[in-house]
């Protein structure tokens, strides 16, 4: 058993995380991969299976975001957003499922966003891609349930990550004020939701959207 970390741009941090896990006695490997490129995803999954034998839990958490007026979205910008946020989930699920179906066991956890649930002004492409992830999750859960595979989604609210570093302190403060729990989420808040679904506690969940958003979307 072990942990595979797919990465595209943050290779140094991925390696540091793998070394930290190894220090805790957890085998870990890093697999460079652009999830928008199907052939790279296939290579990553094949390498993981060679290294660890079985794939028990797949977490599809690669994502990009940008704010732009709908009328300013170029075709290249639209395709990039869909390529990473939606096509990437499609590629990863298709690469991982044959092994899971053969064993009749496995868990898939996708990452959407509260904007995939309700939409966001100036983030039409991002909202559309993340809504697609929710639809993919629900439909795939129905399709693979007879193989004892669960498929669930985590849809975070505003989280303190690098994706939101471009926001000013004033904007972050305003977003925290708009959140019913009066704070922004942390990566740990999201990780706990993923961990729950990946653990035995989540065994009877499938096709569900777990939303750590501080009460923003209810």
LOTI-58400 format. One record per atom (N, C-alpha, C, CB): residue in three letters; x, y, z. Coordinates in pm, whole numbers, padded with zeros to 5 digits, always signed. Glycine has a CB too. Layout:
<recs>
ALAXYZ/...
</recs>
This chain:
<recs>
UNK+00085-00118+00000/UNK+00000+00000+00000/UNK+00088+00124+00000/UNK-00096+00000+00122/UNK+00031+00238-00037/UNK+00108+00361-00040/UNK+00026+00474-00099/UNK+00236+00342-00120/UNK+00090+00588-00113/UNK+00024+00709-00164/UNK+00095+00755-00290/UNK+00024+00821-00056/UNK+00016+00779-00393/UNK+00068+00837-00516/UNK+00025+00982-00527/UNK+00021+00757-00638/UNK+00118+01070-00556/UNK+00089+01213-00566/UNK+00112+01256-00711/UNK+00179+01296-00467/UNK+00004+01286-00780/UNK+00016+01340-00914/UNK+00037+01490-00908/UNK-00108+01306-00998/UNK+00127+01541-00990/UNK+00151+01686-00988/UNK+00193+01732-01126/UNK+00260+01723-00883/UNK+00167+01860-01152/UNK+00203+01919-01281/UNK+00304+02033-01263/UNK+00078+01969-01353/UNK+00270+02128-01176/UNK+00355+02245-01158/UNK+00429+02247-01025/UNK+00273+02369-01172/UNK+00370+02192-00920/UNK+00427+02202-00786/UNK+00511+02078-00753/UNK+00316+02220-00681/UNK+00609+02048-00838/UNK+00684+01923-00823/UNK+00769+01924-00696/UNK+00773+01901-00944/UNK+00829+02038-00664/UNK+00914+02043-00544/UNK+00832+02017-00418/UNK+00985+02180-00533/UNK+00713+02078-00411/UNK+00629+02057-00294/UNK+00574+01915-00289/UNK+00514+02158-00293/UNK+00547+01860-00405/UNK+00500+01721-00409/UNK+00609+01627-00357/UNK+00459+01681-00552/UNK+00733+01652-00399/UNK+00844+01570-00351/UNK+00863+01586-00201/UNK+00974+01607-00425/UNK+00850+01709-00152/UNK+00864+01733-00008/UNK+00756+01660+00069/UNK+00858+01884+00023/UNK+00632+01658+00017/UNK+00523+01587+00083/UNK+00550+01437+00083/UNK+00390+01617+00014/UNK+00600+01385-00029/UNK+00631+01242-00037/UNK+00739+01205+00064/UNK+00676+01204-00180/UNK+00840+01290+00077/UNK+00946+01263+00174/UNK+00892+01267+00317/UNK+01060+01364+00158/UNK+00800+01361+00343/UNK+00738+01369+00476/UNK+00659+01242+00507/UNK+00646+01493+00485/UNK+00585+01193+00409/UNK+00508+01071+00428/UNK+00600+00951+00452/UNK+00417+01045+00307/UNK+00708+00944+00376/UNK+00803+00834+00395/UNK+00863+00838+00534/UNK+00914+00838+00288/UNK+00886+00960+00584/UNK+00938+00975+00719/UNK+00843+00923+00825/UNK+00970+01120+00746/UNK+00714+00921+00790/UNK+00612+00868+00881/UNK+00586+00719+00858/UNK+00482+00946+00865/UNK+00665+00660+00769/UNK+00649+00518+00741/UNK+00547+00485+00634/UNK+00611+00449+00865/UNK+00503+00587+00559/UNK+00404+00567+00453/UNK+00475+00570+00318/UNK+00291+00676+00459/UNK+00478+00460+00243/UNK+00538+00463+00110/UNK+00469+00566+00022/UNK+00531+00324+00045/UNK+00544+00646-00050/UNK+00485+00751-00133/UNK+00572+00774-00256/UNK+00469+00883-00053/UNK+00506+00799-00368/UNK+00575+00829-00493/UNK+00509+00948-00560/UNK+00575+00706-00587/UNK+00587+01025-00634/UNK+00537+01140-00709/UNK+00533+01105-00856/UNK+00626+01265-00684/UNK+00423+01141-00922/UNK+00405+01112-01064/UNK+00373+01241-01138/UNK+00293+01007-01085/UNK+00468+01298-01212/UNK+00440+01419-01290/UNK+00331+01390-01393/UNK+00569+01471-01361/UNK+00232+01479-01401/UNK+00119+01453-01490/UNK+00037+01579-01511/UNK+00030+01341-01435/UNK+00004+01608-01635/UNK-00095+01711-01668/UNK-00225+01638-01694/UNK-00051+01798-01793/UNK-00322+01652-01602/UNK-00445+01573-01613/UNK-00526+01607-01737/UNK-00530+01594-01491/UNK-00499+01721-01799/UNK-00569+01756-01923/UNK-00522+01671-02040/UNK-00550+01904-01954/UNK-00410+01602-02023/UNK-00354+01518-02130/UNK-00377+01371-02097/UNK-00201+01546-02147/UNK-00463+01310-02172/UNK-00507+01174-02143/UNK-00391+01077-02135/UNK-00606+01128-02249/UNK-00295+01088-02227/UNK-00186+00992-02230/UNK-00099+01002-02104/UNK-00100+01014-02354/UNK-00086+01123-02049/UNK-00008+01139-01927/UNK-00081+01078-01808/UNK+00021+01287-01901/UNK-00211+01090-01805/UNK-00290+01030-01698/UNK-00278+00878-01703/UNK-00437+01072-01707/UNK-00288+00822-01822/UNK-00277+00677-01837/UNK-00141+00628-01790/UNK-00301+00635-01982/UNK-00036+00700-01827/UNK+00099+00664-01784/UNK+00112+00672-01633/UNK+00202+00756-01851/UNK+00053+00775-01572/UNK+00059+00791-01427/UNK-00009+00674-01356/UNK-00007+00923-01385/UNK-00129+00639-01398/UNK-00202+00530-01332/UNK-00130+00398-01351/UNK-00346+00521-01387/UNK-00078+00372-01470/UNK-00005+00248-01494/UNK+00119+00240-01406/UNK+00035+00237-01642/UNK+00189+00352-01389/UNK+00308+00355-01304/UNK+00270+00329-01158/UNK+00381+00489-01317/UNK+00160+00391-01114/UNK+00115+00369-00976/UNK+00083+00222-00953/UNK-00009+00455-00946/UNK+00012+00160-01045/UNK-00025+00019-01029/UNK+00099-00071-01029/UNK-00121-00024-01140/UNK+00201-00036-01107/UNK+00326-00113-01102/UNK+00392-00100-00966/UNK+00422-00067-01213/UNK+00388+00020-00911/UNK+00456+00046-00784/UNK+00382-00011-00664/UNK+00474+00193-00765/UNK+00248-00005-00667/UNK+00172-00039-00547/UNK+00072-00154-00564/UNK+00098+00082-00501/UNK+00050-00196-00686/UNK-00033-00315-00706/UNK-00181-00289-00723/UNK-00015-00406-00594/UNK-00241-00213-00631/UNK-00384-00186-00638/UNK-00410-00037-00615/UNK-00462-00270-00535/UNK-00520+00010-00672/UNK-00564+00148-00654/UNK-00696+00146-00579/UNK-00578+00223-00792/UNK-00692+00185-00452/UNK-00809+00177-00367/UNK-00892+00306-00368/UNK-00767+00146-00226/UNK-00825+00420-00365/UNK-00893+00550-00358/UNK-00831+00644-00460/UNK-00885+00610-00214/UNK-00915+00702-00544/UNK-00871+00804-00639/UNK-00931+00937-00597/UNK-00914+00767-00785/UNK-00846+01037-00578/UNK-00892+01173-00545/UNK-00858+01263-00663/UNK-00825+01226-00413/UNK-00961+01318-00726/UNK-00942+01405-00843/UNK-00948+01550-00796/UNK-01051+01378-00953/UNK-00833+01608-00763/UNK-00833+01740-00702/UNK-00755+01845-00780/UNK-00779+01732-00565/UNK-00711+01814-00902/UNK-00643+01916-00982/UNK-00744+02023-01024/UNK-00576+01852-01107/UNK-00701+02148-01023/UNK-00795+02254-01061/UNK-00726+02386-01087/UNK-00899+02271-00955/UNK-00787+02466-01173/UNK-00743+02603-01199/UNK-00865+02693-01196/UNK-00668+02615-01336/UNK-00844+02821-01172/UNK-00955+02917-01169/UNK-00907+03052-01219/UNK-01015+02930-01027/UNK-00998+03128-01274/UNK-00968+03268-01309/UNK-01099+03344-01316/UNK-00890+03278-01445/UNK-01091+03473-01294/UNK-01209+03559-01304/UNK-01201+03640-01433/UNK-01219+03653-01181/UNK-01306+03636-01512/UNK-01311+03714-01635/UNK-01458+03726-01678/UNK-01225+03648-01747/UNK-01486+03837-01743/UNK-01620+03856-01796/UNK-01651+03749-01899/UNK-01635+03997-01858/UNK-01775+03706-01902/UNK-01814+03602-01996/UNK-01782+03641-02140/UNK-01962+03571-01983/UNK-01806+03769-02173/UNK-01782+03815-02311/UNK-01633+03823-02345/UNK-01846+03950-02332/UNK-01546+03812-02244/UNK-01401+03817-02268/UNK-01337+03679-02274/UNK-01334+03898-02159/UNK-01415+03574-02246/UNK-01358+03439-02245/UNK-01322+03398-02388/UNK-01458+03337-02182/UNK-01197+03361-02407/UNK-01154+03312-02538/UNK-01177+03161-02545/UNK-01005+03346-02565/UNK-01174+03109-02666/UNK-01192+02965-02682/UNK-01078+02890-02613/UNK-01198+02926-02831/UNK-00955+02943-02622/UNK-00841+02877-02557/UNK-00858+02878-02406/UNK-00710+02947-02596/UNK-00904+02991-02350/UNK-00926+02999-02207/UNK-01034+02901-02162/UNK-00964+03142-02166/UNK-01142+02893-02239/UNK-01251+02800-02207/UNK-01202+02656-02210/UNK-01369+02818-02307/UNK-01126+02621-02314/UNK-01078+02483-02327/UNK-00980+02448-02216/UNK-01013+02463-02464/UNK-00895+02543-02176/UNK-00802+02516-02068/UNK-00878+02488-01938/UNK-00705+02634-02049/UNK-00981+02568-01911/UNK-01059+02551-01789/UNK-01127+02414-01789/UNK-01163+02664-01775/UNK-01189+02379-01902/UNK-01255+02249-01911/UNK-01152+02136-01910/UNK-01341+02241-02038/UNK-01040+02157-01975/UNK-00938+02053-01985/UNK-00886+02006-01850/UNK-00824+02102-02067/UNK-00858+02101-01762/UNK-00806+02066-01630/UNK-00918+02024-01536/UNK-00728+02183-01570/UNK-01022+02108-01526/UNK-01123+02089-01421/UNK-01225+01979-01450/UNK-01196+02218-01400/UNK-01256+01955-01575/UNK-01357+01854-01608/UNK-01298+01736-01686/UNK-01469+01917-01690/UNK-01227+01765-01795/UNK-01165+01655-01870/UNK-01068+01578-01782/UNK-01092+01710-01995/UNK-00997+01649-01692/UNK-00903+01582-01604/UNK-00969+01477-01518/UNK-00833+01682-01517/UNK-01088+01507-01468/UNK-01164+01410-01388/UNK-01204+01291-01475/UNK-01290+01476-01325/UNK-01252+01319-01594/UNK-01288+01214-01690/UNK-01170+01123-01718/UNK-01339+01276-01822/UNK-01054+01181-01748/UNK-00935+01102-01779/UNK-00894+01015-01661/UNK-00820+01192-01821/UNK-00890+01074-01542/UNK-00845+00999-01425/UNK-00941+00885-01391/UNK-00832+01093-01305/UNK-01071+00911-01398/UNK-01168+00807-01367/UNK-01160+00692-01468/UNK-01310+00865-01365/UNK-01149+00726-01596/UNK-01142+00620-01696/UNK-01015+00536-01682/UNK-01149+00680-01836/UNK-00905+00600-01642/UNK-00779+00527-01626/UNK-00783+00437-01504/UNK-00662+00624-01617/UNK-00849+00482-01398/UNK-00849+00407-01272/UNK-00954+00298-01266/UNK-00870+00501-01158/UNK-01065+00314-01334/UNK-01178+00224-01316/UNK-01155+00079-01358/UNK-01293+00277-01391/UNK-01083+00049-01466/UNK-01067-00093-01501/UNK-01012-00177-01386/UNK-00976-00107-01619/UNK-00913-00124-01316/UNK-00856-00197-01202/UNK-00958-00212-01090/UNK-00732-00125-01149/UNK-01033-00106-01063/UNK-01134-00112-00957/UNK-01247-00208-00993/UNK-01191+00027-00930/UNK-01293-00203-01117/UNK-01402-00290-01160/UNK-01359-00436-01155/UNK-01448-00252-01303/UNK-01235-00463-01193/UNK-01183-00600-01189/UNK-01185-00655-01047/UNK-01040-00604-01245/UNK-01153-00568-00949/UNK-01150-00611-00809/UNK-01285-00596-00740/UNK-01046-00531-00733/UNK-01379-00525-00806/UNK-01509-00491-00746/UNK-01489-00421-00611/UNK-01595-00619-00727/UNK-01405-00319-00618/UNK-01374-00244-00497/UNK-01305-00114-00535/UNK-01285-00328-00400/UNK-01337-00007-00465/UNK-01268+00119-00489/UNK-01354+00239-00455/UNK-01225+00128-00632/UNK-01287+00351-00436/UNK-01355+00477-00408/UNK-01298+00586-00496/UNK-01342+00515-00258/UNK-01389+00666-00553/UNK-01349+00783-00631/UNK-01406+00907-00563/UNK-01399+00772-00781/UNK-01320+01005-00541/UNK-01362+01130-00479/UNK-01323+01244-00572/UNK-01298+01148-00337/UNK-01421+01318-00618/UNK-01396+01431-00707/UNK-01404+01562-00628/UNK-01497+01433-00825/UNK-01342+01665-00683/UNK-01346+01798-00621/UNK-01418+01895-00713/UNK-01203+01849-00589/UNK-01529+01951-00664/UNK-01602+02053-00736/UNK-01583+02185-00662/UNK-01753+02017-00750/UNK-01689+02261-00647/UNK-01685+02391-00581/UNK-01829+02431-00553/UNK-01610+02500-00668/UNK-01848+02519-00455/UNK-01983+02570-00435/UNK-02031+02646-00558/UNK-01989+02662-00310/UNK-01937+02699-00637/UNK-01978+02767-00761/UNK-02028+02668-00864/UNK-01861+02849-00818/UNK-01990+02542-00851/UNK-02049+02439-00936/UNK-02191+02408-00897/UNK-01966+02314-00931/UNK-02228+02445-00775/UNK-02365+02424-00728/UNK-02456+02542-00761/UNK-02365+02401-00578/UNK-02403+02664-00749/UNK-02490+02782-00766/UNK-02440+02882-00870/UNK-02505+02851-00634/UNK-02318+02866-00922/UNK-02266+02959-01021/UNK-02209+03085-00959/UNK-02373+02996-01118/UNK-02112+03145-01026/UNK-02049+03268-00977/UNK-02033+03367-01092/UNK-01913+03239-00911/UNK-02068+03492-01067/UNK-02047+03598-01166/UNK-01898+03610-01197/UNK-02104+03732-01116/UNK-01866+03630-01324/UNK-01729+03644-01371/UNK-01647+03516-01357/UNK-01659+03756-01296/UNK-01715+03405-01332/UNK-01648+03275-01328/UNK-01736+03171-01398/UNK-01617+03231-01182/UNK-01786+03208-01515/UNK-01878+03119-01587/UNK-01809+02990-01629/UNK-01935+03190-01710/UNK-01689+02999-01685/UNK-01620+02879-01730/UNK-01589+02787-01612/UNK-01489+02916-01804/UNK-01539+02845-01504/UNK-01508+02766-01385/UNK-01635+02702-01328/UNK-01441+02855-01278/UNK-01742+02780-01318/UNK-01868+02728-01264/UNK-01922+02615-01351/UNK-01972+02840-01253/UNK-01913+02632-01483/UNK-01963+02529-01574/UNK-01883+02400-01561/UNK-01957+02578-01719/UNK-01751+02412-01551/UNK-01668+02293-01537/UNK-01697+02222-01406/UNK-01519+02331-01545/UNK-01709+02298-01298/UNK-01732+02237-01167/UNK-01874+02180-01155/UNK-01708+02341-01056/UNK-01971+02240-01223/UNK-02105+02180-01229/UNK-02099+02048-01305/UNK-02206+02276-01297/UNK-02016+02044-01409/UNK-01997+01920-01484/UNK-01939+01810-01398/UNK-01908+01945-01603/UNK-01849+01846-01307/UNK-01790+01746-01216/UNK-01899+01684-01128/UNK-01680+01811-01128/UNK-01990+01767-01080/UNK-02100+01715-00996/UNK-02188+01620-01078/UNK-02185+01831-00939/UNK-02222+01659-01200/UNK-02303+01572-01285/UNK-02232+01442-01316/UNK-02338+01643-01414/UNK-02103+01450-01347/UNK-02024+01329-01374/UNK-02024+01238-01252/UNK-01878+01367-01412/UNK-02004+01296-01135/UNK-02000+01218-01011/UNK-02129+01141-00988/UNK-01972+01309-00891/UNK-02242+01211-00999/UNK-02371+01148-00971/UNK-02402+01038-01073/UNK-02482+01253-00972/UNK-02374+01065-01200/UNK-02404+00966-01303/UNK-02311+00845-01292/UNK-02391+01028-01442/UNK-02182+00870-01268/UNK-02088+00760-01257/UNK-02117+00673-01135/UNK-01945+00812-01252/UNK-02161+00736-01026/UNK-02196+00660-00906/UNK-02305+00557-00937/UNK-02243+00755-00793/UNK-02403+00597-01017/UNK-02511+00505-01054/UNK-02459+00392-01144/UNK-02624+00581-01125/UNK-02359+00424-01227/UNK-02311+00327-01324/UNK-02221+00220-01264/UNK-02236+00398-01434/UNK-02143+00255-01162/UNK-02044+00159-01110/UNK-02082+00101-00974/UNK-01909+00226-01100/UNK-02201+00134-00925/UNK-02238+00086-00791/UNK-02247-00067-00786/UNK-02372+00145-00749/UNK-02285-00132-00895/UNK-02295-00278-00895/UNK-02158-00344-00886/UNK-02367-00325-01019/UNK-02053-00265-00908/UNK-01916-00315-00890/UNK-01862-00278-00753/UNK-01825-00259-00999/UNK-01951-00233-00664/UNK-01915-00196-00526/UNK-01815-00082-00521/UNK-01858-00317-00453/UNK-01824+00007-00619/UNK-01738+00126-00624/UNK-01822+00247-00589/UNK-01670+00144-00765/UNK-01773+00330-00499/UNK-01845+00452-00464/UNK-01780+00572-00532/UNK-01847+00472-00311/UNK-01863+00669-00567/UNK-01817+00792-00631/UNK-01886+00909-00561/UNK-01846+00792-00786/UNK-01808+00994-00498/UNK-01863+01109-00426/UNK-01784+01234-00460/UNK-01861+01084-00274/UNK-01842+01348-00423/UNK-01784+01477-00458/UNK-01772+01564-00333/UNK-01870+01549-00564/UNK-01664+01641-00327/UNK-01647+01743-00224/UNK-01651+01879-00294/UNK-01512+01724-00144/UNK-01740+01966-00248/UNK-01760+02098-00311/UNK-01729+02207-00210/UNK-01906+02112-00366/UNK-01604+02251-00200/UNK-01566+02350-00098/UNK-01621+02489-00128/UNK-01415+02356-00087/UNK-01625+02569-00021/UNK-01653+02712-00034/UNK-01524+02787-00057/UNK-01727+02765+00091/UNK-01514+02908-00001/UNK-01392+02989-00017/UNK-01288+02937+00082/UNK-01421+03142+00008/UNK-01176+02889+00028/UNK-01073+02825+00108/UNK-00942+02905+00097/UNK-01052+02678+00063/UNK-00869+02913+00206/UNK-00741+02984+00208/UNK-00634+02900+00139/UNK-00699+03016+00355/UNK-00629+02910+00006/UNK-00527+02840-00072/UNK-00462+02937-00169/UNK-00588+02719-00148/UNK-00360+02890-00240/UNK-00292+02975-00338/UNK-00388+03021-00448/UNK-00173+02901-00401/UNK-00491+02943-00475/UNK-00587+02982-00578/UNK-00651+03117-00546/UNK-00695+02874-00593/UNK-00660+03149-00417/UNK-00722+03275-00376/UNK-00621+03380-00330/UNK-00821+03249-00266/UNK-00494+03355-00355/UNK-00391+03450-00312/UNK-00403+03585-00383/UNK-00253+03392-00336/UNK-00462+03585-00501/UNK-00474+03711-00576/UNK-00577+03804-00514/UNK-00511+03682-00722/UNK-00661+03752-00426/UNK-00762+03835-00362/UNK-00698+03926-00258/UNK-00871+03748-00297/UNK-00747+04049-00251/UNK-00693+04144-00153/UNK-00740+04106-00013/UNK-00737+04288-00187/UNK-00668+04152+00090/UNK-00713+04127+00228/UNK-00855+04177+00252/UNK-00617+04193+00327/UNK-00889+04290+00190/UNK-01024+04345+00206/UNK-01128+04252+00146/UNK-01033+04484+00140/UNK-01097+04196+00029/UNK-01190+04103-00035/UNK-01205+03976+00048/UNK-01142+04068-00177/UNK-01093+03927+00099/UNK-01100+03807+00183/UNK-01182+03833+00309/UNK-00958+03760+00221/UNK-01163+03950+00367/UNK-01240+03984+00487/UNK-01389+03992+00456/UNK-01191+04119+00546/UNK-01422+04047+00339/UNK-01563+04057+00299/UNK-01622+03918+00276/UNK-01577+04143+00172/UNK-01543+03828+00214/UNK-01590+03692+00191/UNK-01611+03618+00322/UNK-01491+03617+00102/UNK-01521+03640+00416/UNK-01536+03577+00548/UNK-01662+03628+00617/UNK-01413+03604+00636/UNK-01689+03758+00601/UNK-01808+03816+00663/UNK-01936+03761+00601/UNK-01806+03968+00651/UNK-01931+03731+00470/UNK-02049+03677+00402/UNK-02073+03530+00436/UNK-02034+03693+00252/UNK-01969+03463+00485/UNK-01982+03322+00522/UNK-02052+03311+00657/UNK-01843+03252+00525/UNK-02160+03237+00667/UNK-02233+03229+00794/UNK-02146+03194+00915/UNK-02343+03126+00783/UNK-02045+03108+00898/UNK-01957+03076+01010/UNK-01848+03181+01031/UNK-01893+02940+00989/UNK-01851+03287+00949/UNK-01768+03407+00966/UNK-01618+03379+00961/UNK-01801+03473+01096/UNK-01579+03289+00874/UNK-01437+03267+00848/UNK-01423+03199+00713/UNK-01370+03183+00960/UNK-01303+03207+00656/UNK-01275+03130+00536/UNK-01236+02988+00576/UNK-01162+03197+00453/UNK-01255+02896+00484/UNK-01218+02758+00511/UNK-01067+02739+00501/UNK-01289+02665+00416/UNK-01021+02629+00555/UNK-00879+02593+00548/UNK-00863+02466+00465/UNK-00820+02574+00691/UNK-00742+02441+00414/UNK-00720+02315+00343/UNK-00754+02194+00431/UNK-00575+02306+00297/UNK-00732+02208+00561/UNK-00764+02098+00653/UNK-00913+02068+00656/UNK-00714+02131+00793/UNK-00996+02174+00644/UNK-01141+02153+00640/UNK-01180+02064+00521/UNK-01215+02288+00631/UNK-01116+02090+00408/UNK-01146+02012+00287/UNK-01087+01871+00300/UNK-01090+02082+00161/UNK-00964+01863+00352/UNK-00898+01733+00367/UNK-00979+01640+00457/UNK-00757+01751+00423/UNK-01040+01697+00563/UNK-01119+01614+00653/UNK-01241+01555+00582/UNK-01164+01695+00775/UNK-01302+01634+00492/UNK-01416+01583+00416/UNK-01373+01470+00323/UNK-01482+01697+00334/UNK-01258+01488+00257/UNK-01206+01384+00169/UNK-01171+01259+00249/UNK-01082+01434+00092/UNK-01106+01279+00363/UNK-01067+01166+00448/UNK-01190+01087+00494/UNK-00988+01216+00570/UNK-01295+01159+00530/UNK-01419+01092+00572/UNK-01470+01001+00462/UNK-01526+01194+00610/UNK-01479+01052+00340/UNK-01533+00972+00230/UNK-01441+00856+00195/UNK-01555+01060+00107/UNK-01311+00874+00214/UNK-01215+00769+00182/UNK-01209+00661+00290/UNK-01077+00828+00162/UNK-01252+00695+00410/UNK-01243+00604+00524/UNK-01363+00510+00528/UNK-01233+00683+00654/UNK-01359+00408+00614/UNK-01475+00319+00630/UNK-01602+00394+00671/UNK-01445+00213+00733/UNK-01587+00510+00736/UNK-01706+00588+00775/UNK-01787+00633+00654/UNK-01664+00710+00857/UNK-01723+00640+00537/UNK-01792+00684+00417/UNK-01838+00572+00327/UNK-01704+00772+00340/UNK-01835+00449+00377/UNK-01864+00333+00291/UNK-02006+00332+00235/UNK-01842+00207+00369/UNK-02102+00393+00304/UNK-02241+00388+00259/UNK-02282+00517+00188/UNK-02334+00362+00377/UNK-02185+00596+00147/UNK-02211+00718+00071/UNK-02172+00694-00074/UNK-02133+00838+00130/UNK-02260+00727-00167/UNK-02221+00731-00307/UNK-02313+00827-00382/UNK-02227+00589-00370/UNK-02258+00895-00480/UNK-02333+00994-00556/UNK-02365+01120-00478/UNK-02460+00934-00604/UNK-02294+01144-00368/UNK-02326+01256-00280/UNK-02227+01373-00300/UNK-02324+01210-00134/UNK-02273+01491-00262/UNK-02189+01611-00264/UNK-02173+01659-00120/UNK-02251+01725-00355/UNK-02053+01648-00069/UNK-02021+01694+00066/UNK-01963+01835+00053/UNK-01919+01596+00140/UNK-02022+01932+00124/UNK-01991+02072+00095/UNK-01934+02147+00217/UNK-02117+02142+00046/UNK-01804+02146+00238/UNK-01743+02225+00344/UNK-01734+02372+00301/UNK-01602+02170+00381/UNK-01843+02448+00324/UNK-01847+02586+00273/UNK-01885+02687+00381/UNK-01945+02596+00159/UNK-01887+02644+00508/UNK-01918+02737+00615/UNK-02061+02787+00617/UNK-01827+02852+00606/UNK-02149+02718+00544/UNK-02289+02758+00540/UNK-02325+02854+00428/UNK-02324+02820+00667/UNK-02228+02882+00338/UNK-02254+02976+00227/UNK-02366+02924+00138/UNK-02126+02999+00143/UNK-02357+02795+00101/UNK-02462+02732+00020/UNK-02530+02627+00106/UNK-02404+02669-00112/UNK-02660+02641+00124/UNK-02737+02547+00206/UNK-02855+02495+00123/UNK-02787+02615+00338/
</recs>
